[in-house]
Amino acid sequence: MKFRAAILAAFLLLGGTPAFSQGCAMCYSTAKATSKDGQRAISKGVVVLLVPPLGFMTLGVWMALRYGRKRDLE
């Protein structure tokens, strides 16, 4: 079981590698052409856009786990 989980984790990590780079050539060239302050602003903007979905997902998983444990105890 642990071996399958390790293979799944490796597959997901390797499959997500292209997501860490700029896929769109136009986006990449526009971001690269901005000043250092502009690049920093883009990086901060990405983080700001990432926080709400990550927060909702964390809250949802936490509530699901809490509900599951509560249901198992009953």
Secondary structure, 3 states (H helix, E strand, C coil): CHHHHHHHHHHHHHHCHHHHCCCCHHHHHHHHHCCHHHHHHHHHHHHHHHHHHHHHHHHHHHHHHHHHHHHHHC
